[in-house]
Amino acid sequence: MVQKMFSSAARRYDLNNTVLSFGIHHYWKRYAVDKTLAKQGSIVLDVCSGTADIAILLAKRVTSSGHVMAVDLNPEMLEIGKKKVIKSGLEDSICCSIGNAESLQFRDNKFDAVTVGFGVRNVKHLEKAFSEMHRVTRPGGRVVCLEFTQPESRFLKYLYDFYSFTLIPAVGTVISRDKTGIYNYLPSSIRKFPPAEPLKQLMHNTGFSKVYYELLSGGIVALHVGIK
Ligand SMILES: C[S@@+](CC[C@H](N)C(=O)[O-])C[C@H]1O[C@@H](n2cnc3c(N)ncnc32)[C@H](O)[C@@H]1O
């Protein structure tokens, strides 16, 4: 069901992201990529890569001596990602591949860093996805997870609820001409996703050490970092 929604929204996904976040998603993604500490020559993985925004930022950071794998379950999202990769002239640095976050097609300890942006909220078994990201990260490497969360301030929560349950479904559905209800699903999935502190604990339980998180933009986004 979730995959049908992403297929329907794929064509206008980037436009919707930019309109609905007032462009701030670019800043969140750049910040997450900085936190990977990836450098020239690093081998990195972007899970739930969608239209490859984070993969493209990673490729610019690791340069042509490094490599980026961009993995997503949805062919329509990834197809748009591939076009963007070609348009950015980064096709030698990024390989886009269909894959499931819950059973990644890579050997153990392969990547210097792994990112997942606004993706884990959609996977079926969260622990499995984090175990897989842990498995493919080399010892000492980092997993950086960017995900929406609920602000703690009551005032911001009130504004955020109004914004996400009224404006996002209305604007998102019109822009994407969607009939699947993805822009109703996305805000409600945030409410069902673990808050930042339990997510930190979950990462710890799946084997990461020194897990920490930062809340961004008034606490609507949480950035978690775990070290293998
Ligand atoms: C909200 S989009 C985020 C895309 C991109 N990371 C970004 O930040 O713009 C979530 C993506 O997760 C993908 N996804 C959901 N479940 C997945 C899974 N089990 N394995 C791989 N990708 C998955 C969806 O197909 C979708 O492209």
The ligand as an SDF file (V2000), in Angstrom:
LIG
                    3D

 27 29  0  0  0  0  0  0  0  0999 V2000
    9.5790    9.9230    2.1640 C   0  0  0  0  0  0  0  0  0  0  0  0
   10.5690    9.1030    0.9510 S   0  0  0  0  0  0  0  0  0  0  0  0
   12.1770    9.7400    1.3180 C   0  0  0  0  0  0  0  0  0  0  0  0
   13.0550    9.7990    0.0970 C   0  0  0  0  0  0  0  0  0  0  0  0
   14.4180   10.4690    0.3020 C   0  0  0  0  0  0  0  0  0  0  0  0
   15.2650    9.7520    1.2290 N   0  0  0  0  0  0  0  0  0  0  0  0
   14.2790   11.8990    0.7390 C   0  0  0  0  0  0  0  0  0  0  0  0
   14.7210   12.2210    1.8510 O   0  0  0  0  0  0  0  0  0  0  0  0
   13.7470   12.7220   -0.0210 O   0  0  0  0  0  0  0  0  0  0  0  0
   10.6470    7.4710    1.5950 C   0  0  0  0  0  0  0  0  0  0  0  0
   11.2430    6.4530    0.6510 C   0  0  0  0  0  0  0  0  0  0  0  0
   11.4350    5.2380    1.3640 O   0  0  0  0  0  0  0  0  0  0  0  0
   11.2410    4.1800    0.4480 C   0  0  0  0  0  0  0  0  0  0  0  0
   11.0080    2.9330    1.1990 N   0  0  0  0  0  0  0  0  0  0  0  0
    9.9610    2.6270    1.9770 C   0  0  0  0  0  0  0  0  0  0  0  0
   10.1220    1.4010    2.5060 N   0  0  0  0  0  0  0  0  0  0  0  0
   11.3100    0.9330    2.0440 C   0  0  0  0  0  0  0  0  0  0  0  0
   12.0440   -0.2650    2.2430 C   0  0  0  0  0  0  0  0  0  0  0  0
   11.5880   -1.2360    3.0280 N   0  0  0  0  0  0  0  0  0  0  0  0
   13.2290   -0.3940    1.6290 N   0  0  0  0  0  0  0  0  0  0  0  0
   13.7170    0.5820    0.8180 C   0  0  0  0  0  0  0  0  0  0  0  0
   13.0580    1.7370    0.5860 N   0  0  0  0  0  0  0  0  0  0  0  0
   11.8750    1.9100    1.2000 C   0  0  0  0  0  0  0  0  0  0  0  0
   10.0450    4.6290   -0.3730 C   0  0  0  0  0  0  0  0  0  0  0  0
    9.9340    3.9060   -1.5780 O   0  0  0  0  0  0  0  0  0  0  0  0
   10.3640    6.1070   -0.5610 C   0  0  0  0  0  0  0  0  0  0  0  0
   11.0630    6.3520   -1.7360 O   0  0  0  0  0  0  0  0  0  0  0  0
  1  2  1  0
  2  3  1  0
  2 10  1  0
  3  4  1  0
  4  5  1  0
  5  6  1  0
  5  7  1  0
  7  8  2  0
  7  9  1  0
 10 11  1  0
 11 12  1  0
 11 26  1  0
 12 13  1  0
 13 14  1  0
 13 24  1  0
 14 15  1  0
 14 23  1  0
 15 16  2  0
 16 17  1  0
 17 18  1  0
 17 23  2  0
 18 19  1  0
 18 20  2  0
 20 21  1  0
 21 22  2  0
 22 23  1  0
 24 25  1  0
 24 26  1  0
 26 27  1  0
M  CHG  2   2   1   9  -1
M  END
$$$$
